[in-house]
Amino acid sequence: MRKVAIDKLVSLMKDEGMDAVLVSPSEELKFLIGFSPMMCERFQGLFIKNDGSLFYLCNSIYTGELELVLTDHRILTWYDGEFMDEAVHRLLGEEGLLGKKIGVNSTAPGFSLADIAKKSGITFVNARPILEEMRIIKTAKELESLRVSASITDKVFSDVLKFIKPGMKEFDVKNFLLNEMIKHGGTKPWALLASGPNSSYPHYQGSEREIEKQDVVLFDFGCTYNDMCSDMSRMVFVGGVTDEQRKVYEICRKSTEAGEAACFESAFIPDIDKVSRDLIADAGYGEFFTTRLGHGIGFMGHEAPDIKVSNPRKLEKGMAFTIEPGINLPGKFGMRVEDVVAITENGTEILNKSTHDLIIV
């Protein structure tokens, strides 16, 4: 149980006028109590009240597992034979939460919340911002785990350059990445591997295309180490590179490096976005840079702070985030160069060490 984090969350919910926060099974729940049960249609979650007390409400099928984790806290149970909304109404009534304002995290099931709100007069509101604020500043230990996690992606990228070749399917290379991250000590590996025109889709999910003799390949992958995430993107050119591909790649690389150079303690986030975005726009590709510049990273792969023009806050010591400008030309190719950046006691640190140089294999 992370008491310091929960105390901070209680303070934040008071500032927002919330009577409680519900955290359904998720990475956020695991962050707080060290465990997250399987999520199904049965309503459940951790309730943290603004007086600092907490309890877990769940269906009886989860009670045994939770008793092993929440040894000093109450677990309130409902059964499959009951109507969920009536059971939750009764239990929340015993906790004095009927008709109150309760914040919810991003995995709280909307269909259950709608029934509970109708029955119990509860107003459910978005608690994601305060849950992110609770953990936005990383500890020294968390920063070190982020470094190790990033180093795993660096090692695996070096390995895959010796592996990839024409004729392979995207899934062949993707599976290599996943297996190598585990070999190097990573957990929960994930990978996006997009070749040719597929690289123009920022969140491509396919894997069937065959890599050709002259092809562009986008690698976007990461894992966790001590529950802290990595996320790196690099481009590889198989068999050669066209003049257009080289030009666009160099623009992306310069945009990434300009954005990283603009990151320092107290830097205004919209200014960082502008530096990278203007470089791409001035080169004539502004309409093809359609994403934010980056996202926070830590216990979750995507968390605060977002690095984008609409986030008017300054960087602080302990923040970690990605810088990943991209140019996506539909039907042709996409380019992205991404590193994780941290603001530390010693200044700005680029956690990924893999080269930004154009690579032909």
N, C-alpha and C positions, 0 to 999 in steps of 0.2 A: 504494500500500500504506500503510495507516494503522498505522505502527509503534507509536505511543503507545497506540492503542486495543488493538492486539494484546498489547502488554506488560501492559496492565491486565487483559485477558482471561486471560492466563497466570497472573497473580497470583490472580485470582478462581477459576480452575479448580483451582489448588493448594489453596486454602482449602476447596474442595468435594471434594477427594480424587479429582479426575478426572485420568486419564492423558493425555487428549486431548479436543478438541472438533471435531466434524464440522459444517461449515456448508454445507448444500446450496444450490443456486441459489435466490436470494431477494433481497429488499431488503437483508438483513443481509450477504450475500456481496458485493453491490455496494458497500455501505458500507465493507467491509474492503479490497477489492482494486480497486474502481472498475469492476467488470464482473460480470455474471451471465449465464451461458450459458442457452440455451433448456433447459427441463426436460422430459425425456421419461421413459420407463420404464427407461432405462439408468442404473444407479447412478453417481453422481458427487458430488464435493464437496471442499471445502478441509478438510484435517486440520491442526489446530494442536496441537502436542504441549506437554506441560507443561515441557519444557526450552527452549521458545521457538522451536524449529524448526518448519517447516511444509512441506507438500507438497500437491499437488492430485492426486486420483485420479479418472480418468474413462475413458469409452469413447474409442476412437481417433478417433471422428468429431468430437470436441471439441478434440483436441490442438492443431490449427493456430491456432484462435482464442485459446486460453489461452496459447500460446507468445508471442503478441504482448503479453500483459498481465503474465504471471509470468516476466519475463525472467531473474530471478535466483533462481528457485526451481524445485524438481524437479516434474515432471509424470509421474505413474505411470499407465500405460495398460493397459487390457484390451480385448479384441476381441470382436466379435459371435460369432465361432466358438468362444469359450470359454464354459463355464458361469460365470455371474457370481459365484456364491458361492465357487467354487473359485479363480477369478482374484483376487478380493478377499482371500481367505484367504492366498494366496501373497504378495500385495503387502503386506498389513498384517503378515504374519509377518516380512518383511524389515525392517519398521519397528519390530519389537518390541512390537506392539500386540495380539497374540493373548491372549485371556483377560483383557484390561484393561477399565477402566471409561471409557467414552467418552460425553461429552455430545453431544446432537444439537439442532439448531434445529428450528423448527416445520414446515419444509418437507421434512425428511428423510423419504423414502418408507418407510412402515411395512412394506410387503411385502418390500422389500429388506433392511431391518434384521432382520426375523425370520429370513430365510434366512442372513444373515451371522452373526447371533448363534448360531444352531444349529450352523453349520459351524466357527466360530472361537472360540466360548466367550466372546465379548465381551459385557459388560453395557452396554447403551445406557441412558442416563438423560437427563432433561430438562435442557437447557442454556439454555433460553429466559431464565430469570431472570438468569443471569450475562451473557448477551449483551445484555439490556436494561440491566443495571447498567453495562456497559461504556460506554454512550453516553447515560446518563440526564442527565448534566450537559452542557449545551450550551455551546459556545464563543461568544465575542462575535460571531464571523463567522456562526455558525449562527443565533444569535438575530436578527441583522440580516436574514438570509434568511427567517426565520420572519415577521418584520415585513412584508417585501415581499410574501411569499406571502399573508399576511392582507389586505394592502392591495388585492391583486388581487380577492379575493372581495368586498371592500367596493365597489370600482368596478363590478363586474359586477352586484351587487345593485341598485345605483343605476340601472344601465342597464335591468335587467329590469322594473323598476317602470313604465317607459315602454312596455314591450313587451307585457306580459301583458294579456289581455282575455277575456271570456266567449266560448265557442265553440272556443277552442283546445284541442287535446289536450295531455295532460301531456307527451308526447314533443316537442311543438313548443317548449314552454318549456324543457324539459331540453336540447334541442339548442342553443337560444339560449345558455343558460348555458355549455355546453361550448365553443362557438365563441368566445364573448366572453372567456372565460378565456385562451384561446390568443392572441386579439388583444391582450390586455393583458400578455402576456409570461409567462403560466403554462404549465407543461408537465404532462402526465399529468392532465388535468382529469377530474373525476368529478362526478356529481350525482344526488341523490335528489329527485324532484319528486312530491309526493303531494297530491292534492286530495280534498276532501270526506271521506267515511269512510275513504279510503285513508290519510289522514294519521294514523290511529290505529295504523298498523303501523310500529313504530320503524325497521325496515330494509326498507321497501316497495321492491319491485323492478319493479313494473308500470309502464305508461306510456300506457295506451289511454284512460283516462277523459277525458271532455270537461269542461272547466271551465265551471261554470254561472254564471248571472247573480248569484246570491248564494251565494258559496262561500268556504271556508277552504282555503288552500294553504300547504303546508309546503315550504320550501326547505332542503335540507341539501347543501352542496357545497363543493368545494375543488380545489386543484391543488398543484403543487410549483414552487418557485423555488430554483435551485441545490440541487436534491434535497431541500429542506425543505418540509414539508407545511402546508397550511392546511385548516381545517374550520370552517364557520360554518353555523348554522341560524337562520332567521328565518321569521316567519309573515306572510302577506299575506291580506287579506280583500277579495275581489272583489265589488264592488257593494253592500257593506254588511256589518254584523256583528250577530248576535243578542245579546240580553242574556246568555245562557249563554256564548256564545263570548267575549264581552268579559270576563266574570267569570273564566273559566278562564285566558284569556290573561294577565290582570293578576296572577293568582296565580303563573303560570310566570315572568313577568318579574321579580316581586319575589323569587322563589326564586333565580333566576339571579344577581340583583344582591346578594342576601344571601350567597350562596355565594362570589361574587367578593370581597366585602368581608372575608370570613373567611380569605382567602388571603394569607399573608405568610411570610417566612422563619421557619422553626421551627414553623409552625402544624402541629398534629397532624391528619393527613388524615381520620380518622374524625370529628373535630369539624366539619370543613368539610362533610362529607356530612350530618351531623346538622342543621346550621343550615338547609340548603336543604330537607332532607326533612321536618323538623318544620314548616316553614312550610306546605308542601303538606298534610301530615297534619292540622294544626290547622284548615285550611280545609275539611276533609272529603273530600279526594281522595287520601289516602295510599295506598289500595289500587290506585290507577291510576298511581302512580309506581313502576314495576317494574324500572327499569334502575339501573346505577351512576350516580353524579353526573357522572363525566367520565373521561377517559383521557389518558395521556401522548401527546405528539405531537412529531415531529421528522423524522428520516430516514424513519420509517414513520408511517403515519396513526394507527395504534394501537400504542403502546408504553408503557413505564413512565414515570411512576407512574400506576396506576389511582387515581382519586379515589373511594373507596368505604369503607364502614365496616369492611370486613375487611382493609384495608391499613394496618397499624399502624406507619407511619413518618411522619417530619416532612418538610415541604417544605424544599428547599435551594436556594441560589442556583444559577441555571442550569437549573432544571427548567422545563419547558413542558408545558401540559396544557389540556384543555377543561373548561369548566363548562357542563353541559347538562341541567338537570332537565327532565322532561317529564311531562305528564298525558295519558294515552291512554284515551279513552272508546270502547270497542269498538262499531263500527257507527255512530258519530256523527262524531267528529273527534279529532285529537290536537294537542297544542301543545308546542313546544320552542323555547327561546331559547338559543343556544349561542355562546360566544366562546372564543378561545384566550387563555390567561393565561400569563404568564411571570414568574418570580421573578428579578429582575435586580440588578445592582449598585446601582441607584437605587430599588429597592423593587419593588412589584407593578405589573405593566404589563398592561393589557387590550389585546391586539393588534388586535382587531376594533373598528372605530370606527362601524360602522353603528348607527343609532338602535335603541333598544329600544321606542320609542313604537309604539302600535298603528297599523298602516298600512291604509288603505282605498283601493283603486284602482278 
